[in-house]
Structures are given as C-alpha cells and as structure tokens.
Amino acid sequence: MNLEKYISESGVYILPSKFEPWGVSVQEFAISGFPLLLSDAVGAADRFMDDKNGLKFKAVDESEIIRAMKTTAKKSDQELIEMGKASHEKGISLNQKIWCETILSVINK
C-alpha cells in the first residue's frame, strides 16, 4: 500500500477509534497541517486538537461521525487552511526537547 499517495490526496484526518490511549498519528497529521476529526476515545485529542483545528465526536456513535464530517465538508477552503495551520502549530508544540525535559523531571522527582 502506498500510504503517501492516499495522504497526499486527503485533506482531513479522521481517527474514529473506540479505544486509543494516545495516538501518535494525531501529532503526525497535526504537524502535517491537517484539520482533525477525532473520537472522544483518542487521548491525544486533548493535546493536539481544539475548536480551532478540529471536531470531536462520540466514538461509537455513527451519527456523530457523520455530523462531524458534514460540518467539516461545509467549511470553505480558507477555513480548512486555517484549521490546518492551527493543527500545525499544536503539532509542533510537543517536540523531542519537551519530551526529554518531561521525562527528566519525572525521573528527578
């Protein structure tokens, strides 16, 4: 499978997980500048998504996923670009230096 091809043909990242304690892919797509549609079971949503760059929906509620998709589809290209920019900013806010500092602070306690 050529994942890069599918990603380049996409415009929004959707992760409808029923259980996802973190979800590394959320940061990867945020850094890449994608608007995010994430279920409420995705732990990384709290760090990488807010009302500026995405929508959250109930994990097991099909109508909620559809609502989020329809809401996003109604946005203008410029609104989606702005959402992508907000995602990128949130995505780069957590980097290796911050991870290392966090780990060291836990170890040093």
C-alpha positions, 0 to 999 in steps of 0.5 A, a space after each residue: 500500500 502506498 500510504 503517501 499517495 492516499 495522504 497526499 490526496 486527503 485533506 482531513 484526518 479522521 481517527 474514529 477509534 473506540 479505544 486509543 490511549 494516545 495516538 501518535 498519528 494525531 501529532 503526525 497529521 497535526 504537524 502535517 497541517 491537517 484539520 482533525 476529526 477525532 473520537 472522544 476515545 483518542 487521548 491525544 485529542 486533548 493535546 493536539 486538537 481544539 475548536 480551532 483545528 478540529 471536531 470531536 465526536 462520540 466514538 461509537 456513535 455513527 451519527 456523530 461521525 457523520 455530523 462531524 464530517 458534514 460540518 467539516 465538508 461545509 467549511 470553505 477552503 480558507 477555513 480548512 487552511 486555517 484549521 490546518 495551520 492551527 493543527 500545525 502549530 499544536 503539532 509542533 508544540 510537543 517536540 523531542 526537547 519537551 519530551 526529554 525535559 518531561 521525562 527528566 523531571 519525572 525521573 528527578 522527582 
